[in-house]
Amino acid sequence: MNLRAEAARLGVQTEYVDVFGGRRKVPRQAIEAIVEAMGAATATAPTKESAGRTRGEPARLAYQGPAGRWWLLAVQLYGIRSHHNWGHGDFTDLLALIELAAEVGAAGIGINPLHAPFDDLPEQPSPYSPSSRLFLNPLYIDLAAVPEFEGCRTAEMTSAIEPLRQSELVDYVGVTALKRSALRAAHQAFLHHGTSARRDDFAAFCRSRAPTLSRFAAFEVLRRRFTTPWWTWPSEWRTPDAAAIERLRTETGDALGFYEYVQWLADQQLMRCRDRARELGLPVGLYVDVAVGVRADGFDAWNAPDAIVRSLSLGAPPDLLNTLGQNWGLAAFSGVGLQAQAFVPFREMLRASMRYAGAIRLDHVLGLKRLYLIPAGMRPDQGAYVRMPFADLLRVTAEESVTSRCIVIGEDLGTVPRGFRAEVARFGLWSYKVMMFERDPRGAFWPPEHFAERALITFSTHDLPSFMGWLTQHDLRVRAALGIPAGETGEDRVRAIAALEAALRRQGASTCDFPAIAGYLAASPTRLLAIALEDVLELSEQANIPGTLDEHPNWRRKLPIDLERIRSDPRLARIARLVAERGRAAHATAPIVAEQSETIAR
């Protein structure tokens, strides 16, 4: 095999220019490993999707939403406290948040990924490291809203709920164990006493999600049987066909049916949230994050081994903050594998989230163009960039966006290749702007009119400090205590705060607080503004500190007050009123952006 020619055919770049301006050559061992891993998914002939596509052909512009400019209330759903949940936010909490959004004039609710996790590994709670992006996390099911659960609650179960509800952090081990027990009780009640209408609904759901739902249920049973990664299982279970799945169903009684039932409950409750948002006339409804990859030992990688390469891990090359590079521990789509399968796995992944959402955010949208992949057992700085079928992936995304009437926002933070954002925008995908980073070369914050229309704008993200944490330098102190490089000094932050104060004064603000930030962003022409509930409540902690595992309670923090009290919190009412006033004033003479579904010249 001519290694260089094979690498070129598979899109593997044998060298690249790093952020320091140096040309870095990829070790031959890494190139060989990547080529070998991707070779199994290679398609030598043009595929149905990519054959005959040229830049001059027209493409459908992604769905742009109804006319207007809006704002969203963004929350970490797992961290919601309420009088009814079991110590972990659930879909009934989300329903209440949707009602709250309508009351305060928001267009919807933004939430973290709801992907299915390894629920027997509750100590690894990151919503961005799922087993499957095709199915839902059962921890969000509200058991009290499940008809079959009525009468199943025991005194022991009731006594266990309150400590979970009152805990400072989400107790994933406790919540998972309790909900799993409750779901099994509900399933047994469904089998023995379920109404005919409920049985018919369940059967219809299973048919609509076949055959993938049956395979998901089989995987959940098999991974508990073998307790090792799926590629070590007996050969008959590494890539079972439909007949093998049905044999497993017969052999295991109600086991597969239980996991199908759980997904049915989750789908019912989340669809209820989607439908309620539509009834209330919310322009967006749900805005949901979509993770960039999946666990190599999870369902999606097992279900589509030719489209997801388990032995290559997503990451990032060395940069100023991570001089050794990063390994995110996630498996990603293979470009050649997707082409060989006419992009069906990619379409299914998009549809799984668009089913419920009026807008989705694709985490690390740069991955549609190229991925930094690290072979198993190698260091992060020994990886290589692999090109993806960029135009095809954008076209597929735009098509699914139109079909589902779902806005697509690409998380495009950091350094991206020249022309990347323009190409993404050409297909109608929106950009993602974080005010914290939006400064000119002198360090001054850009004025509101600087921002583009087709974007979502926010002050911070889940991986960055909250406004109060940033303003008080709390994040710098936390990182110093953990021994993590901050990327800026206290003096740098003082200068940044001074620059922010100056920017706010230029817009007429007399204080440097979050309401002033919200008004500043509302005055921009950007069509979508996300306001984090943590900022409304003036919290200093952030949801996640990248680069930490057990050192920081990532994805475990709860809000300090119950959802019931948030509804009457004057801080939320003030921000909602200010955003509405500033938005009306700033956009009184601005053109209204209409819904678009036209073709665009390529």
N, C-alpha and C positions, 0 to 999 in steps of 0.2 A: 504493500500500500504506500502510495506517495502521501506522506503525512500532511505536507503543506497543501496539496491539492484537495485532499479530503477535508481538511480544516476549512478551507475556503468554501467548499461546497456546502458545508454545514453552518457557515456563518461565524466560525470561531476566529476571532482576531488574535493573531500570534504576538502582537505588541500593541501598546496604546500609550498615549500621552497622559501622564498623571497630573494631579492638581498642582504639583510643584513645577510643572513645565518640562519634566524629564520624560524621555522615552523609555518605557519599561517593557522589557521582553518577557513573555510568558515562558516559564520553564517547559522544556520539551515533555517532561513527565506529566505535567498538567494538561498540555495539549492532547497527548495520547489518551489520557483518562477521559477527557471531555468528548473527544471524537468517538471513543469506544462506547461511552454511555449514550450518546445521541445516535449512534449508528443503527441501533435496533428500530428507531422510529423514522428512519430515512425513507423518503419517497423520491424515486428518481424521475418519475414522469410528472408532468404538470397535473395539478389537482383540479377538481371541479371548481373550487373557489378561486384559485390563482391563475388558471389558464386564461390567456388572452387579455388579462387586465393591463391596461396602459394608463399612464398619467393623464392622457387627454380625455378619458371617458368621464361622463358625469357621475356624481355620487350623491346619495341622499344626505342632506344636512341633518344632523342629530336633532332630536326634539328639543325645542327651545322654551316650552312652557307657555302658559297663558300670558297675556300682556301685563306688564307692570314690574315694579321692583318691590322686593319683600324682605322680611327678616325671619330668622328661625331661632328657636330656643334650643341650644345644644346641651345634651345631658349624657352622662355615663349611666345608662339605665340600671346596671347591676347595683350602683351605689345609692339608688333612691330608697329613702326610708318612708314607710307608710304604716298606718295602723293595722293593715291587714296582711302585708306580705310576710314572708318567712325569713327575713334577714337578707334578702336579695331581691332587687327590683324585678317586677314581673309585668306581664302584658296588661293586667288590669291597671297597674301604675301608668303604663304607657297610654292607655285609654284616657285616664284622668289628665295626663299631660296634654293630650290632644285637645281635650275640652278646655284646658287652661290656655293653650295657644289661641284658640278661637276667642276666648274672653279678653285676652290682652292685645289682640290684633296681629298675632304672628301668623306666618304662612304655614307653619308646621313645626315638627320636632325633629332635631338631628340626634342620631344615636350611634353608639359604637356598633361594630359588627355583631350580628346575631348568629353567626355560623356555628355548626355543630362541633363541639370539642370532644376530646377524649374524656368522657365524664367519669372514668375511673382514675383520672389523674387530676383531681381538683386542686392539688397544690401547684399546678401550672395553669393559672387562669387567664393568660393573655388571650383576648378575643381576636388577636391578629395572628394566632398560631393554631388554626383549626384543623380538625380531622377532615371536615368537608365544608365546602362553600355551597353545596347543593341542598343542605338540610339545616334545621334550626336547633338552637341550644335549648334542651328541655328545662333548664333552670328558670327560664322565663315563663313557664306555664304557671298560671294561677290555679291551684288545685280547688280552691273554693268555687271557681267558675266551671268546674267539670261536673256535669250532672251525675256521673257514676260515683263521684267521690262522696256525695252526700250519704252520711251514715257510716262511712268507712273510718272516720277519724277516731282514734283511740285516745284515752286519757293520757297515755304515755306520750303520744304524738303531740297532743296539745301542750303538755308541760315542756316539751323540747323546743317548741316554736319560740316562746318568749325570750329565752337567752340568745337565740340566733338573731331575733329582731332587735334586741338591745345592744348587741356587740358593737364595739367601736369600728371594727373592720368587718368586711364580709368573711364569714367563716365558711369557705367553700367546702371543706370536708364535711362539716355538720349539715349544711344545707343540701349538699348532694346526696348524702346518706338518707336524710329524711324525705326528700322529694322522690328519690328512687323507690323507697318503701311505699310511699303514698301512691305513686303512679302504678305500682304493681297491684296494690289493693283496688285501685280504680279500674284497672284492666280486668281483674277477676270479676268485679261487679258488672262490667260491661259484657263479659262473656256469658254470665249467668242470668243477668237481669236487664240487659240493654234493650231499649225499645226498638221496634222494627224500623222506625224512621232514622234512629241513630245508626243502626246497622247498615241501612241502605246508604246513608251519607258516608260512612266509613268505607264501604265497598266501592263507592264511586270515587272517593279520594284515592284509594289504592289503584284503581284502574287508570286514573288520570296521571299517576306518577310512575306507572309501570314502564319498563322493568327495573328502573333505577332504585325505586323504593325497596323492592324485594332484595336487591343486591345490598343495599345499605343495611337492611335488617339482618341479612345473612352475615355480613362483615362484623356487625356488632356481636353476633353469637359466636362466630369463629375466633375473633380476637380474644374473647374470654375463655374459649376452649384451649387455645394454644399458648396464650400469654407471651408470645414472642413476636417480633416484627413479621409482617405477612410474607416477606420473601424467604423466610425460613420454614414456612408451613409445608405440609405435604403437597406435592405438585398438583394434585387434583383440586386443591383449594386456593392455589395462587391465581388461577384465571378460570374459575368455574363457569360453565355454561348454564343456560336456563334450566336444563334437566337436572343438573347437580344441585342448583338452588332449591328446586322443588323437592328433591330427595331429602335435603337438609330440613326443609319445612316439615315433611312427614315424620322424620326421625325425631325432631325436637318438640313436637307438640305445639304449644302456644308461643314458643320462644320468639320466632320471627314476628308473629302477630303483635307481640308486646311492643316491639320497637316501631312497627308501623303505626300502631295505635298512638304512641307518644308523639310521633311526627304529625299525625292527624290533629291531635289536640293543639299542638303548637301552631300549626297552620290555621286552624279555626280561630284561635284567639288573636293571632297577628292579622288575619284577614278582617276580623271585626274592627281592629284599630284602623286599618286602611279604609274600610267602608265608612266608618264614623267620620274620618277626616274628609271624605268626599261629601258626606251628608252635610257637614258643617261648611262646605265650600272653601276649605283651605287650599290655596293655590298649589302648594307642594305636598302637604300631608307629612309623609315620612321621608326623611333624608338619611340614608343608611350608608355606612362605610363598608367597603369590600376589601378584604385582606389581599395582599399581593401574592401570597403563596399559601401552601398547606404543609402539614406534617408529612414527612416522607413515609411514615408508618401508618398514615391515616387512610380513610376510605377513598378519597378522591384519587390518591396515587395508586391504590390497589385496583380501583375500578377502571382507570384509564392509564395503565402503565406505559403505553406507547405515546401518550400525550404529556405525561408528567414524569420527569426523570428523577427518580428517587435518590440516585447516588451523587447528584450535583446539588449543592446548597446555594441559595441566594445570599448575596452579601454586597459589600462595597469595598473598593480598593483603598489603600492607605490615603488619608487626607490629613488636614491640619489638626483635626480633633482626635482622629483615630489613626495614629501613625503606623499601626500594625494591620490596619484594615478591619473589616467587620464580617462576621459569619452570622447570618440571621437564623440559621437552622431550619430553613423552609425550602420545600421543593417547589419548582415553578414549571409552567408549561414549556414544552419543547416546540420551537417554531416549526421544525420539520415534521414533528409528530402531529401538530395541529393541521398542517397542510395536507398530510396524508389522510386525515379524517375529515377533511372539508370543514374544519373549524367547529365541528359539532360540540366538542367538550367546552370550548370557549363560549359558544352561544348558550349552552345550558347553564354555565356558571353565571353569566349575565342575567339570564331569565330568572334564576333562583332568587336574586335580590330584587330585580325590577318588578317581580310579581307583587310585591308589597309597597314599593316605594314610588314617590313622585320625583325623586332625585337620588342618585347614588354618587359616591366618591370612590374612584379607583385609586387605591393606595399605590404610590410609586408608579405613576402612569408612564414614566420613562421606560418601564419594563416592556411596553408595547414595541419599543424600538430596539432596545438592547438590554441584555441581562448580564450582570457580573456573576459568574458561576464558579464555585469552588469545589473541586473533586473531594470526595470523602477521604478523610485522613490527612489532608493538606492544609497548610496555613492560609489565613485569609488573604495574605499578600501574594499568594501563588495562583490566584484565580485568573480568569480571562473573560473578556467581554464576548458575548455571543449575539449576533444580529438576529432580530426577529422580523417576520413578514409585516412590517410596520403599516403599510398602506392597507393591506388586507384586514389587519386587526382593527384599524380605525374604521374601515368600511363596515365590517361586521358589527362593531359597537354602535355605529350610527344607525344601522338598520334595526337592530334590536331596540335601540332607544326610541325610534319612531313607532315601532310595533307596540311597545309597552307604554308609550307616552311618558317617558322617564328622562329627565335631564341627566346628563353625565358630566361630572366634574372630575378633572384629572389632577391628582396631587402632584404638582410639578415643582416642588421646592428644590432649592439647591442649584448646582451647576448642571445645565443640560446642554446637549450639542446645539450648535448654531442652526437656527431654522426649525428647531423642534417644536417650540410653542406655536409658531405660525402654521406648521403642518397640522398639529392637533386642532387648532382653531378652525382651519379650513374645512374640517369635517364636522364642525359644530360642537365639539367638546369644549367645556368651559375650563378656565384656569382656576387656580387656588391661591389666594393671596393672604399672607399673614403680615399684619401691620408691623409687627415687631421687626421684620426683616426689610420692610419697604422704605429704604433710605437712599439718598443720593450718595455719590462718591465722597462728599464732605461730611456725611453722617446725619444730614438733616432729613426729617421725615417728609415724604412726598405729600403734597396737599391732596385733599379728597378728589379733586378733578383729575388727578393723575391716573386713577384706576380705570380699567376698561369695563365695559358693560357686561360682557359675557364672562363672569367670574363669580366665585364666592369669596367674600372677604371676611376675615376674622382677626381678632387681636393676637391670639395664640392658638396652640393645639394641645392635644393630650400628651405629647412628648416634650412640651415646653412649659415654662412656669406660667402660672396664672398671672393676671395683671397685678394683683396685690403682691404676689410672690416676687414678681419682677421689680416692682416699684420699691419694695423694701429690701431687695437683694437677698431675700430668704433663700432663693434657689442657689445662689452662690455659696452661702454658708452651708447648705445641705450637701452640695457637691464637694466642698472642701472637707467636710467631716467624713464623707465616704471615700475620699481620695481620688475623685474623678475630675479630670481636667475640665474646666468650665468654658474655655475658649475665649474668655474675656476677664479682665481684672475688675476690681471694685471701682477703680478710676474710670475704666471704660464705661461701666454702667452709669456712673454719675454723669458723665458727658452725654450718654444716651438719654437719660431722664431729663437733663436740661434741654436737649434737642426736642424731646416730646413736649415739654412744657411750652417751649417757644412755638411749636406747631399748633398747639391747642390755643394759645393766645392769639395767633394770627386768624384763627377761626372764631374768635370772640369768646372763648371759654375763660372763666376766671379761676378755675380750679383744675388740678390734675388728678381727676378721679375717674372711675369707670363710666359713670354717666357721660362725662365729657368725651371719653373715647367712643362710646356708642353713638353720640351725636356727630362726632367727627366722621365716623365711618358711614353713618346714615346719609351724610351729605354728598357721598361719592355717587357716581353714575352706575356703580356696580349693582347688578340685578339681585344679588342675594347676599345678605349679611347674616352671619351666624354669631349669636351671643351666648357664651357659655354660662350655664347656671352657676358654676363656681365663681365666675366674675360678678354676677349679680349679687351673690351672697358674700362677696369680699373675702374669699378664702385664699390662703397662701400656699397650700400644698398643690402639687401637680399629680395627675393620674398615673404617670409613668415616667421613670428616668431611664432612658436608653442606656444600655451597658450594665444594668444591675439586674440581679435575680432576687436573692433573699435579702440583700442589703437594704432594700427599700420596699415598702408595701405596695408594689405596683398592682394596679387593677383591683385593689381591695378597699379603697377608701369609700366611706359612705358620706353622704351629705350630713351636716350637723343637725338639721331640722327636718321634721316630717313634711311630706308632700302636702298634707292638709294645711300646714302653716305657711308653706310657700305661696299658696294661692292668695293669701291676704297680706303677704309681705310688701310693705310700701316701696321697697327698693325695686322690685319688679315692676310695679305700677308706674314708678317714676321713669324708669328706663323705657318702658313701652310707650309712654306718652312722649318722651323726648325724641325717640326714634321716629315716631309718627310725625311730629311737628317738624323736625329737621328734614325729614325725607320730603314732606310736602313743600317746604320752603325751597329746598335745593332743586327740586324737580318740577317746579311749577311751570317753567318754560321749556323743560327738557322734552325731547321726543319720547313718546311711549313706544316701548319695544314690543312689537306684536309677535304672536305665535308664528313660527316659521316651520315649513316642511318642504321648502323648495329644493330643487337640485342646485348644485354648485359646480362651476366649471373646474375641471381638473386639468 
